[in-house]
Amino acid sequence: MIKKLLKHKHFFLFLSLFLAIPAVIALLKPGYYNMHDDMQMIRQLEMEKCFQDGQIPCRWTPDLGYGYGYPLFNFYPPLPYIVGQFFRFLGFSFMWSVKLTAIVHFFLTALFSYLLASSLFGPIPAVLASLFYTYAPYHALDIYVRGAMNEAWASTFFPAIFYFVKKLIEVKKNKSFKYFLFLSLSLVGLLLSHNPMLLIFSPFMATWSIFCLYQKYGNFKSIWSAKQKLLSLLLSPLFALALASFYTLPVLFESSLVQIDSMFTSYYNFAVHFTSLRQLFISNFWGDGPSVWGQADQMSFMVGYLHWFIPLLTLIISIFLLKKFNQKKQQNFLIFLFFFLSAFLTAFLTHERSIFLWKIFSPIQKIQFPWRFLNLSIFFFSLSISFFVKLFKKRSIQLYLSIVLISLLFLFNFNYFHPIHSGPLTDQQKFSGLAWRNQITSGIYDYLPKTASTAAKSQAKAYIDSLQPQQDYKIYGQKKGTDWLFFNLELKQPAKLTVSRLYFPNFKAFDNGKSIPISWEKNLGRIVLNLDKGRHQIYIKLFNTPIRSLSNIISLIAWSYLLSKLLKLKVNRLIKKRN
């Protein structure tokens, strides 16, 4: 029975997914837990309101910024909340939708890392890579301590992108289009998850592509002759950019409209958050406090004992055995060496000794925290571990050795995969009282429109903040959505009306169906209208700028093309089966 299971085509894949379950057990328990970025539930709420209001893609979040709203999802990657909205459609609470989104991340991480390692080293080593990547301490830190959902989701797509790059290069011409699409979708996942991770991952993706091309074709002359493969590798990121353009183009061309400088200064300056060798390789401290200057951090930045020791041991053993390696194992060793060197390079970039590189390649300063490179380190370390069991020829030895290593992995790391502080909580409790106030004011300067010189200090009123001169007025028939307001207003004399909404290009105002001038305060940036005496029917709505309209059109065309090609492939497959 056991022998039959071991020979089953997908046994080791199912084993990897099954052994990933303990990583999410704590998320399946009732209640919620404290995290650094405690905005997950309200972001999910804002995404749902956009869907219900027909604001697709979601750009303006009405409740944030103390109720004045701001353009969060015009600049903040939306993928985890799109995934979370799927669970909302199924009827789950906001709390459970957030936790289920995290659970999906863990299982996709295990799946993609297995697929990549299996294509490189075989199924048994792939189980090791999958589990070591899933149970890396930094993954527990992202979900259970920091609540960094977007960053966690970005790390999910690292192995998927590497896998589909490799498959696209290796497969025959008649199958290459399928992997072109899968690679594009994986890149879309990264584009819509986390901008800093895209920034630091891209050079490694390019290097991996060149490495795989060289392994496939043997020399650069042959690589150049494989023009179709090269074209596919170049076009795939462009197609992914087209698919994700509804988000990426506004980020590229409209970031000047909001205040983002505060995200990279003072506490968020990269130079404040370097790690030490002790924190990376020796310390087993685990806490849920902040990252601070020096080594007094109250959160962990450990790579994991097994994650760095086993690759180092593998390198030492491989050097002694290198002359005995056959051609296939030599190729595997080169792959291992690529991952090994990449792992220590990215770990080095978290250390203060690497500051000269941060100054040379200044764009990486935008990732805020150097320890974010640990996302890449644990990816490369985990893959390099899978080569360790390949050093042994007998399958039985590989199997028993994997069992020992997986047991040690659980022994060392499983204890990190649970919240430090948790308790009972409902959606209603989270969206009321002080908890609600904390959420709508958290990160109030993030993406604050430049029309405001300072953020609001008190809760916005329902529709009208003030009238000058003050007077009795009548308001009725009022209603509002995520990015629009409507109300009837009767004034006894001309007045300057301050609306309870921040101005952001391209808000427009209409009175009785006719466009009227719109301005804003210099201080809080609230919308201001100058109205005459009498009856008014006011409609204010955020319209798309040319960039937003263009980005929507590009995405719509790209997704229509993708769906039509997938449908065509499905139809052709059915026709072949019938014939």
N, C-alpha and C positions, 0 to 999 in steps of 0.2 A: 504493500500500500504506500509506504513512504517513498520507495524507489519510483513508483508511478507518479507520485506528486512532484518529486524532484525533477522528473523529466517533462512535466507539463509545461507547455509553451509560456504560460503567464504566471507560473507558480511564484517565482521570485518577485515579480511585480506586485502581486497580491500580498505577498509577505511583507514587502516594504510598506505598503499602504496600511496593512493591519498593524504593524509595529509602530506606525506613526500615531495610532490612536491615543496612547498614553500622553502624548504632547498636548492633546486637546481636552483631556478628561476634566480639567479644572474649569474649562469654558462651558462644559455641559451641566455644571451645577447651577442651582437657582441663585439669583442675586447678581450683583455687579461688583466691580472692584475699582480701587483708586488707580489712576494712571496720570502721567505727566500731561499728556495732551488729552484732557478730558472734554474734548469737543466732538467726539465721535457721534454721539446720539443726536446732538443738535444739527450737525452737518447732514445727518441722515434725514432729519425732519425737514430741513430746508430743501434737500433734494426732492423729497416727496412732494412738498408744496409746489415746487417747480413743475413736476410731472403732472400733478392734478390741475395746475393752472395753464398747462400747455406751453410753458416757457422751456422749450427744448431746442437747443441745449440750455441748461440752467446757467445763468450768468449772474443774476442779482439775487442775493439772499436777504429777505425783508426783515428778519428778526434780529440779525446781528448788528453790531455797532450801536448797542443800546436801543434797538428798535428803529433806528434811522436807515438801516440797511447798508450793505456795501457789496462790491462786485467780486465776491469770494471765488465762485467757480469760473469766472472769466480768467483767473490766474492760478487757482489751486486745482491740482489734478483730481478728476472726478471718479476714476475707476472704482475704488472700493465702495463708494456710495451708490454707484450704478449697480454693483453686485448686491449691495445691501438692499436696494430697492426691489430686487427680485424676491427676496425673502419677505419684504413688506407686502408685495402683491399676493404672496401665499398666506398672509394673515398673521405673521409673526410680529411680536412687539418690537419697538425700536431697540430695546435692550438686547433681545435675542437676535435681532437682525445684525447688530454690530458683532456679537459673539460668533454667530454663524459665518459671517464674512471672514473673521479671523480663522475659523476652522477650515474653511475652503482654501484659504491661503496655505495653511500647513499641508493639506493633502496635495494641492497642486505642486508645492515645493518638493514633496517626496516623489511625486510622479515624474516631474520633469527632470529632476536630478538622477532618478533611476534610468530614464530613457537615454540621457546623455552618457552616463557611465557605462551602461550596458552596450551601447554602440562602440565604446572605446575599449573596454576591458572584459566584457562578458557579464552574465547575470549575477553570479555570486559577488564579485567585486562591486557591482552596481547597488546591491542591497546595502553594502557598507557606505558607499558614497551618499546614497539617499538618506540613510538614517543619521550619518554624521552631519550632513547639511541641515537636516530637519532639527536635530537636537543640539545644534551649536548654541552655546550660551547667549550669543548676541541675538539669536532669534527669540529666545525667551525674554530678553531685555526689551526688544522691540514691542512685543505684544503684551507681556504681563507687567512691565514696569513703565516704559515710555508711552505706550499706547500709540506708537508710530505706525499706524495702519498703512499709510501710503508708502513709507519706506520699506515696510515688510513685504508689501505686494510687489514692489519693484524687484526685490531679491528673488521673488518667485520666477521671474522671467529670465534671469541670467542663464540658468541651465537650458531653458527652452530655446533661447536665441542661439547659444552655442551648438545645441543639438541640430537645429534646422539649418544652420550655416554648414555644418559638416555634411548633413544629408543632401543638401542642395548641390554641394560640390561633388559628392560621390555618385549620386544616382544617374541613371541613363536619361537621355533627353526627353523621352516620353513621360517620365515621372517628375521631371524637374519643376513643372509649373505648380504641382501640388505643394511641394516644399517651399516654393517661392511664396505662395499664399500663406502657409503656416509661419514662415519666417516673418512675413510682413505683419501678421496678426500678433505675433510675440513682441515685435518691436512696438506695435500700437499699445500693447499692454504696459510696456515700460514707459512709453511716452505719456500715457494717461495715469501713471502711478506716482512718479517722483522725478522732478526736474534735476536735482543734484545727482541722483543715481545715474540718470541718463548721461550726464556730463562726464562722470568718472568711469563709467562702464564702456563708453564708445571707443576709446583707444584700445582697450583690451579686446573688444569685438573685432576691430580692424586687424589687430595683430593675430588673433585666432584665425581669421579668414585667410590671411597670408600663410600662416602656418599650415592650415589644412590644404590649401592649394599646393604648397610645396611638397607636402607628404603625398598628395595624389599624383602630381605630375613630375616630381623629381628635380626639375630645374626651372629657372625663370623663363627660359625661352619657350618651353612647353606650356607654362602657365599663360603666357601672352597669347599663345595660339588657341587657348580655350576661351575664346571671346564670349561665347554664349554664357558660360559660367560667370565670367567677370561682369558681364552686363547684368545678369540676374542679381548678383551680389550688390551692384551699385543701384539698381532700380528698386530693390526691395525696401531699403530705407526711405526712398522717395515716395513709394506707394504707401508705406506706413505713415509718412508725414501727411500725405493727402487724406488718408482715412482719419487721422487725428487732427486735421487742420482746424476743425471747429474750436479746438482748444489751443493748439500750438501757435497758430498765427496771431491770435490776440495776445498771447504771452510774449511773443517776439516783438510785436509792433505797438502794443498798447500799454506795456509796463510803465512807460513814462507818464501815464495818466494817474498813477497811484504812488503812494509813499512806500517805497520798499527799502530805503537806505537804512532804516532802523533795524532791518533784519540782519545787517552785516556789521554793525558797530556796537561798541560797549560790550555787553555780555556776549553778544553774538559774533564778535570778532574771532576769526579762526585761530589767532595766536594764543587765545586764552584756553584752548581746549585740547592741547596735545596730551598724549598718554606717556607713560613710562614703561620701561622694559618689565618692571615688576608687575605693573597692572596688566600687561599683555600676556606674560608667560608664567608668572609665579603666583600672584595673588589669587585667592579663591573667594575674596570678599563679594558679598551680594547684598545690595541695598536698593532703596527706591528714592534716594535723595538726588540732588542736582549734580551736574558737571560744573566744576569750579576751577579757578586758577590753581596751577600746581598739581599736587598729588593728593589733595584732601577731598577728592571726589567722593560723593555718597552713592554712586552707581558704579556698576562693574563694567570693565572693558576687557575682560579676559577672552583670549582666543579659545581656551580650553586645553587642558594638559594633553589629552590624547590627540587633539587636532594638530598640535605642532610637533609632538614627540614622535608619533608614528611616521610622518613624512620624513623627518630628520633621520630616523632609524632606517627607513627605506632607502634613502640616498646613500647612506654609509654601506649598507649591504649591497646595493646595486653597483657601487664603484668596485667592490671586490669581485662581483660576479659578471661584470660587464663583458669580459672577453668570452664568456660562455653563452651569452645571449645569442639566440638565432635572430634572423632578420626581423621577424614579427615582434619579438620581444624588444629588440633595439628601437623599433618604431614606438612601442608602448612606453619605453623608457624616455624617449624624447618628449612624448606627451606628458608623462609624469614630470619631467624637468620643466616643461613650460608652466604647468600648474604650480610646481614647487617654488620656482623663482617669482612667479606672479604673486603667490601667497605672501612671501616674505617682503616683496617690494611694497605691496599694499599695506602690510603691517608696519613697515618702516615709515610710510607716509602718515601714519598716526602719531609718530614719535617726533619730539621737538627737534631732533637732529636733522630732520628732513625739511626744516623751514626754508633752506636755500632753494629747494625745488618748488615750494609754494610761492616763493617770490619770482622765480623764473617763469613758472606756468601759472600766472596770476588768476586765470579764470576759475581754477579749482578752489579759490578762496570763497567762492559763492556757495560752497556746500556747508558753510558755517562751522561745522564741527569736524575736525580731522578724523576723529574716531569713527565717522561714518564709513571710512574706508574698510572698516571691519566687515561690512556687508560683502565686499569682494574677497577679503582675506579668508573668511570662513567658507566661501564658495570654492576657492582654489585649494585650500587645505583639505576640504572634504573630498574633492575629486582626486587629489594626489594620494590620499589614504587608500583608495580602491586599488592602486597598483601594488600595494604591499602584498596582498594575497596572490597576485599574479606571479610573484617571485617563486611560488611553489607550484610544481607541475601537476601533482596529483589533486584531483577534484575533491577527494575526501579531506585532504589536509586543508585546502582552501575553505571548505565548509566548516570544519571544526574550528579553524582559526577565526573565521568570521563570527561564529557563535561566541567565542571568548571575547573578541573585541566589542561586539554588540552588548554583551553582558557588562563589560567594563564601562562602556558608554553610558548605559542606563545607571550604573552605580555612581558615576561621577556627575552626570548632568541632569538626570531626571528631576532632581529636587528643585531645579530652577524653574520648572514649567508649571508654576502656579502663582497666583497673585500674592503679594505680601500682605495687603490689607483688602478685605472684601466684606460684603454684608448684603442684607436684603434691600432691594430697591425696585420701584415700579416706574413705568414711564411717567405716570402722573406726578410722582414725587420729583423726578428729575426735571420735569418741565413746569415747575411751579416754585414760588417762594425764592429763597436765597440761591438755590441750585440753578434756577432759571436765570436769575440776574448774573450769576457768575459766568454762565455760558454765553449770554448775549454781550457781555463786556470783555470776555477773554480775547486776547489778541486784537484789541480794538484798533490798534494802529497798523495791523497787517492789511495791506491793500486799501488803506484809507485814501479816498480820492484827493488829489492835490488841490482841489477847490477848497478843502478844509485845512486850516492851519493847525487846528487842534481837534482832538476827538471829543465827542459829547460827554458831558459830566453827569447827565441825568437822563431818565427814561423819556423817550419821545412820546408825545401825545398821539391820540388816535389819528387825526388828520391835519389839524391846524395847531401849530405851536404858538403863534401870536398874530395879532393884528395891530397895525399902527396907522392912525391913532386908535386907541382902544375904544370899543363900542359894543353894544349888544348886537348880535347877529343871529341869524337862523340858518342852521345846517340840517339837511334832510336828504334821504335817499342815498346815503353814503355807502360805498362798498369798495373793496380793494382786493388786489391779487398780489402776486409776488413782485411784479415790476410795474404796477399801475395803481392809480387811485382815481376814484370818481365820487363827486359829491355836488349837491345843489347848495347854493349859498345866497342869502339875501343880506345886502349891506345897506346901511342907512346913510353912509357917506363914503367917498373914495378912501381906499386903504391899501397899505402894503401888507400882503399876506405872506407869512412865513410857513411853509408846508413842512410837515414832519417827515421829510425825506431828504437825504443828501443828494446833491447834484452830481451827475456823472455823465459824460458824453455818451449817449445821445438822448437824454431826457427831453421830451417835448410836452408842451402844455396847450390845451384847447379850451376855449370858452364858447359854449353853445355851438360846438362843431367847428369853430374857426380857430386857426392857430394864433397864439398870442405870445409876446416876448417872454422869455424866461431868464432869470438871473439867479445869483446865489450870494450868500453871505461870504465875507472874507474870513471870518473866524471859524464857525462850525461848518460852513459849506452847505447850509440848508437851502432848498429851493425857495426862491422869492418871486411872487407875482404882484404886479401893480394892477388893481382892479378899480373900476368905477363904481359909483353908487348904483344899486339896483339888483336884479336877479342874475345869477351866474350858474352855469352848469359846467363845472370844471372836470377835465379829464387829463391826467398826467401819466405818461407812459415812457418807459425806456425803449427806444428803438435801436436797431442795429446801426453801427457805423459802417462805412464801406468795407473796412477790414473784417468785421464780424459777418457781414453779409457774404463777402467773398469766401471766407473760411467755411461757412455753412454750405455754400454751393459746392465747393471743392469736395467736402466730406460727403455730401449727398451723392455726387456723381461717382466718387470712389467706392462708396458702400454699395451703390446700385450695380456697379460693374462687378464688384466682388460677389455679391449675391447671385447675379446672373451667371457668372462663371461656375460657381458652386452648383447651381441648379443644372447647368448644362453638363457638368461632370457627372452628377447623380443620374441624369437621364441617360447619358451614354453608357454608364455602368449597368443600368437596368436593361438597356437594349442588348448589350453584350451577353448578359445572363440568359435572356430569352432565346438568343440565337445559339 
